[in-house]
């Protein structure tokens, strides 16, 4: 039976401090290795942090961007992966000629395995959207990547699955921000400050409609409808001025959460996934039952894409 042991990670990043963030990636990769994980996955733009990019000038963005794979951060990831004999996935800002991308990479000790550019970036006006899906192999598993908002557009998940993905890595920086949906919003700073002495109110907020409860409205559906595993990652604590709820988790093709981080600290959770669920899942049958002649023209029709989260409105 084909199996894979994977770790999902969460940590509190420092804005623009690549040295610090890479040190957390290394420490958590060491923990994953100690738990015999073959893969460890980190959140979106985990090398630079994310939210503060909304306030940066083009020059400041360019100063933080690097080529992939020849830039120092990806080369450091490769060194870490080699040290711990692990596949490592993490996010950064890529520059390629004059274009800047929110990029997520998979590396092992031999070099770059895959890279994916976010299809729906919005944190900075200077970032260009990616224009392709990606699938790649990790120890016999066909994997895909969709970054944060990319997962909210259900066609992206279906397309990645139809390209063969059995496991989709979903790095995010999300949760605990305002939305048109009732119950969403920021979490009070005082709750974070008191997390050690009075943890229950913060956990209730993080697990409620502002955080985990919102995630569970749709993340399990992406896994279930497509019959794939999902590896969701998210920072804990502050990313920029936004408090984030973590809740990194692995979801199986039945839509069940099979492991999840319920901690306010930098940490990982590790689980073995098995291929037997892939064909037993309802999503496998639904994919095979498709009749694309009915909706090919509907789904492929041109439209005007719009993307601006409520919390970014001035």
N, C-alpha and C positions, 0 to 999 in steps of 0.2 A: 504493500500500500504506500503510495507516494505521500510523504509528509514533509513539513517544513516547520522549523521552530523559529518564531519571530518575536521580537520585542518592539513595543511602542513606547516612546519616551515623551516626557514633558520636562521643561525647565523654564525658569524665568530669565529671559535674555536681557542683555544690556544694549541700549541703543548705539549702533555703530561700532561696538567694541568687538571686533572679530576675534581678537586674541582670547578674551574672556569666553565668548560664546563657543569657540572651538574647544576650549578647555573643558566646558561642560559636556560638549558632545563626546570628547574623549573619555571623560570620567564615566558617563552613562554607557558608552560603548564597552568599557571595561566591565561594568556590571552585567551587561547583556552577555558578554563572553563568559563570565563566571557562571551564568545560568544556562550555558550551552546553546545560546541563540545563534542561529545562522544568519539572521538579518536583524538590523535595528533601524527604525525609522524615526525621524525628527520632524518638527513642524515647518511650516512655510517660512522662507527667508530666515531660518534659524541662525544662520551665520552672522547676519547683520541686525536682526530685529526688523520689524515691519511697520507699525503704525506711524512712527515718526517720519516716514518717508513722505507723508502727505504735506509736510511743511518745508521740504527741502527744495532748493533751487536745482536747476539742471547741473550746474557745476558740482554741487554737493552730491547729487545722485551719481554723477560720473566718477567722483572720487571714491565712492564705495563699490563701484561695479568692477568686475573682473572678467577676463576671458575664461571660457570653459573649453577644454579641461586644463589649460596651461597656467592659469592663474594660481597664486599661492594658496588660496583656500581649498580648492579642489585637490591640489597636490597634497595638502595637509590631510584632507579626508582620506586620500589613498594611503598615506602613511599609517593613519589610525586603523583603517580597515586591514592593512597588512599586519600590524602589530597584534590585532585581536582575531585575525583569521575570520573576518565577518564581512558580509555585504552591508553597506552603510548608505542610508538615504538622507539627504539634508538639502536645505534651500538657501539660495543666495541671489544676488543681483548680477546678471551677466551683461557684458558689453560685447557686441559683435559688429565691427565697423562702427557705424553711427547709431546703431539700434541698441536699446536697453531693454532687458527682459527680466521678469520674475521667473527664475529658473529653479528646477528641482533636479538633483542628480542622484544616480545610483553608482556607487563605486565598489570595487573590491581591491584586494592587495595588488592586483596586476594593472589597475587603471580604471578608466571610465567605462561603465557598463551601459548607461543610458542617461539621456537628459530630456527634460520636458519643459517647454515654455508655457506659462499660464495663458490660457485662451481668453480669459475675461479679467484682465488687470484693471484696477481702478485707483489704487492707493496713490499713484503718482501720474500726473499728466505726461511725464516723460518716458513712461514705459510702453513699449509696443506689445501688442498681443501675439502670442504664438499662433501658428496656423496649421498644426498637425498633431495627431494623436501619436502615442508611442506604446509599443509592447516590446518586452525583452524577457530574457530567461534568467531565473535564479534557481539553480539546482533542480532543473527540470520543471519548474513552475513558470507559466507564462504570466507576466505581471504587466500592469499598466499604472499610469500616474494621472491624476487629475487634482489640480490645486484649488482648494477652498471653493470659491464661487463656481468654478467649473463643474463641481458636483451638484450644484443646484439646478443646472440645466440638464434635464434628464436625458436628452439626446446624446450628450457627451458620454454618459455612462453606458448607454446602449451601444454606441459606436465602438467604444473601447472594448466592451465585452465581445462584440461581433468580430473584432480583430483577434480574438482568442484569449483575452485576459481572464485568468482564473482568480487573481488577487489584485485588487486595486489599492494603491497607496493614495491616501487622501490627506495630505498635509494642509493644515488650516492655521489661521489666526482669526478666531471667531468667538462669538458668544458675548453676552453681557453688554450689548450696545442697543440703542433704540431701534425700533422697527415699527412698521405699520401694524404688525401683528400685536394684539393685546397681550399684556404680560411681559413684554420684552423691555429692556432698559439697562442702565448702568447699575452696578453693585456699589454700595457705599464704601468709601475708603476705610471708614472706621471698623467695618467688619473684617477687612483684611488685616488691619493693625492689631485686632484682638483675636486673631485666628488661633493662637496658642492657648490663651486663657479662656476663650469662649468660642469654640469652633462650630457649635451647632448652627447658629444663625447664618454663618457664611456658607456652610455646607448646604443648608436649605436653599439659599439663593443660587448657589452654583448648580444644584441638582434640580432646581425649579424651572419655570418657563423661560428664564433669562439664559439658561445654560443647557444642562443635560436634557431636560424635558423637551426643549425645542429640538435638540439634535435627534432625539428618538422619534420625533414626528416624521423624519425623512431619511436619515442615514440607514436604518434597517430596511426601509423600502427599496433603497438603491441596491442593497445586497440581495434582498429577497426577489425582487422583480427580475433581476438579471442572473441570479444563481451564482454569485461570486462572493469571495471573501473581501472584506473591507478592512484596511488598517488606517484608522483615523488618528491623527496627531494634532496637538494644540498646545500652546504655551500655558503655563500656570503663573499666576501673579500678573505683574504689570508688563505689558508690551506697549512702549510709549506711555501715554496717559490713560490707556484702557486696561482695566483689570480683566483678566481672562481666566476661565474656569477649568482649564486642563481637560480632564475626562478622556484622555487618550484611551482608545479601545480597539479591540478587534471584533468584528461582526462576521458571523458565518453565513453561508448561502441560504440558511433558513430564516435569516433576520435576527438571530439570537446574539446577544453580547456574550462572548466567550471569555473575555478578560477585559479589565478596565482599571485605570488608575483612579483611586479615591483618596488622594493625598494633596496636601498643600505644598509639598516639597518637590524639588527636582527628583524625578524617579522614573522607573520603568516597570512594565508588566510584560511577562513572557508567556507564550502559549504555543503548543504544537497544533498545526492545522493539518487536516488530512483530506485527500482527494475524493474519498468516498461520498462526501456530501455534495460534491459538484453536480453529479448526475442524478442524485436523489432529490435535489431541491426543485421546488416548483418552477423557479426561473428557468431552469434547463428545459423543461417541457414547454414553457411559454415561448421561449426563443424558437424552438422547433415548430411551434404552431403558427408562427407569423405568416401573414399573407401580404407581403410588401406591395403587390400590385394595387391594393386598395388605398394605400396612403403614401406611396412613394412621392407623388406630385404634391400632396398636402404638406408632408413634412419637409420637402425640399423647396417649398415656395419661398421666394424672396420676401424679406420683411426688414423693417428698420430696427436694428438692435438697440436697446436702451439699457443702460447700467449705471445706476447711481444710488448706493445705499442711503437709507434715510439719515443715518448718523453723519454722512458726509455733506448733507445739504447745508448751505450757508444761511 
